[in-house]
Amino acid sequence: MNIPEIERLITEAVYNRPKVTTAPLNLYLYDSKLFCGGRIVMPKDAKFVAYVPNNCLEKGFNEQEWKLIVQKINQITNNQHDDDNKPKEMSNKKQLKQTTFNERRSEQRLYYRRPMWYFQNLNKARHKGRMVDISSNGMGFTCSVTSKSSLAARQTISTRLDVPLFCKNGSYDMVRFDREGQICRVEKVNNSTHRIALQFSQPLPFKPAEQGLPNSIVEKTLAALT
């Protein structure tokens, strides 16, 4: 699936979204097709791509959001067999490691903005970042670009972050984690900000975005946190 085809499918999926629904809408990839709809109506093996907020339905995605969505769809389609959704066999260990990370990203991600801290090593000062999304195996965050805080792909860093752990009644506790991880990707947001994709060396003990609660409750809670 080439990039022009992906872009056409994204536009078509959003345009053909369910017009009468109160459920939060997401983009999903299923059977090489893109769908815009609620999790409740998607097959279990549909791959989550991105959350579609109401303002995107009217104004569309901005340039950076569009680029990330296209990139994620490209990663999913390029790293799956058509029949079993397993990583393609590779002899190169580095390629295999990257494919494994891409497959882990198929877990639904929790999107919310919250401060976090990262340390380039134990002897250096901590730097502040801002979380963008998180799963049990990794996270995305933004950080300022300075000579002291800049980061690079394949660099190992330590992080400190808070993640909401929900109860069945919708209440939650913020759980603090210290996680070391390897940077898989660095993307330029603008001249002063980079977005970082980090893979944890040790997974979180739960899946932040898959805690068995309706999306409406989760989104209302996260809106109060950001």
PyMOL commands that set and color helices and strands:
alter all, ss='L'
color gray80, all
select helices_A, chain A and resi 3-15+39-41+54-59+63-78+93-104+215-225
alter helices_A, ss='H'
color red, helices_A
select strands_A, chain A and resi 25-30+33-37+47-52+110-119+126-134+138-144+156-166+172-190+193-200
alter strands_A, ss='S'
color yellow, strands_A
deselect
rebuild
show_as cartoon
